[in-house]
Amino acid sequence: MVKDLSVELCELQLKNPVVPASGTFGFGLELADEMDLNVLGGISLKGSTREARYGNPTPRIAEASCGMLNAVGLQNPGIDVLVNEKVPALRKIYSGAIIANISGFSVEEYRECCAKADACPGIDIIEVNISCPNVHGGGLAFGTSAQAAAQVTATVREVCHNKPVFIKLSPNVTDIVEIARACEDAGADGLTLVNTFLGMRIDIARRKPVLANTTGGFSGAAIFPIALRMVYQVAHACHIPVMGCGGVTSARDVVEMMMAGATAVQVGAENLRNPFACPEIIGQLPSVMEELHIDSLKEIIGTV
């Protein structure tokens, strides 16, 4: 029997739930000559800010057991290059969901960038990364405060009239459900979770942190059980769709995320280890579904 891998995300039809996560797949264009991008359910593009950013000093990548640390620092060419060059070029060769990941260091920056993304015809979903430090709020990330998260969400909602708005949540909080509900109440159409955990490694020979930034975002297979727990909690507490993310490395992980309540599933660090991870996972899904007597992935969303 042919298996139905399709899902519906805010009225968008995705041929399957697998989406490369922002920051792990560039703008999609970099891999267009190596794989058929159109097998992917969607692509979350490299995070964009108002101005071009060169990112943090090196070294900014470090290995860790069952994962990796990164402190890239949102290196990107800026929002204008995204909407005027990157998205139009990708849309010429890719028919799936294009997700613009937007970052900012002030509410005003989020507003400006999201307005430009909303006006770009090739973009299907706006994903707002609220793990950035609030330069006007003492440096704490917007996503660590329910009030700040709601403020960003409401501001973005005011200027986004054409695209669904997903808020990407930080896991570095005491109560992620509180943050998620605040975003839902402020007008979010959906939620992506989780972003990376704050981590650190030390070079014991040099007696210095491995990363020039001292700390970085920890991702990879090691975080999957924690990410899964958070997806489960949020999906059952909120009434808007969730894209699950964090440590996904296999088709079985995708099924777990969906059973926990995710409608779509993003694959992050595994793309850096294996650039063909997403097509391979999509290829493995039908056999896993057959083994588990699943005919359609839509039927398993939130079944646990």
Secondary structure, DSSP 8 states (H G I E B T S, - for coil): ---B--EEETTEEESSSEEE-TTSSTTSGGGTTTS-GGGSSEEE---B-SS-B--S-S--EEEETTEEEE-----B--HHHIIIIIHHHHHTT--SEEEEEE--SSHHHHHHHHHHHHT-TT--EEEEE--SB-TTTTT-BGGG-HHHHHHHHHHHHHH-SSS-EEEE--S-SS-HHHHHHHHHHTT-SEEEE---EEE--EETTTTEESSTTS-EEEESGGGHHHHHHHHHHHHHH-SS-EEEESS--SHHHHHHHHHHT-SEEEE-HHHHH-TTHHHHHHHHHHHHHHHTT-SBGGGGTT--
